[in-house]
Amino acid sequence: QVQLVESGGGLVQPGGSLRLSCAASGSRFSINTMGWYRQAPGKQRELVATITSGGSTNYVDSVKGRFTISRDNAKNTVYLQMNSLKPEDPAVYYCNLQRRLVLPPYNADYWGQGTQVTVSS
């Protein structure tokens, strides 16, 4: 079974940096699109960043220039480097793996348990 385990969350001051990691198992990681999502209290879960098997990346406008998503296929791990953190960034961050399927709906999403990121001075 596919399993995703996030780590690296914690408390950081505004302007500080944090790196999140997501270790995947139970899938051919190298061919999967990976992503990071976040959900703040009382708000809907939103996409933060994605990275394809070919290394193509996509970011939500609010984090462009500050966050960087990357992957290490040898370690089955995806990272989210978070720089210049702002007070509006705190949320639970979730790792996502999208797996292609032979039958409809042709893809399936898998989620980690989430890791809390808190920005406070």
C-alpha positions, 0 to 999 in steps of 0.5 A: 500500500502507498504510504506517505510520511511527512516531517520537518514541521515546527515553529519558526519566526517570520522571515525564517526558513523550514524544510519539509520532507515526505518519504514515500513507499509502496509505489514507483515513486519516480513516475509519480507526480508529487505535491504539497498542500496546506490547510489553515484553520477554518479554510479550505485545503489549497495547493502549494506546489507540485512536481512531475516525474520530469521535474516540472514544477508549479506553485501557488502565487502566494509562495512563488519566489519563497518556496521550492519543491524538489524530489530525490528519486533515489530516496523516494522523497519529496521536499518543500524548502520554505524561505521568508516565511510569513505570518499567513503561511501557518497551516497543516502541510500535507504531502500528496502522491498522484498515481496513474491507474489503468482503469477509470478514474485513471488516477488516484490521490494518496495523502500523508498525515500532515505536519504542522507549520507555525510562524510566530514572533 
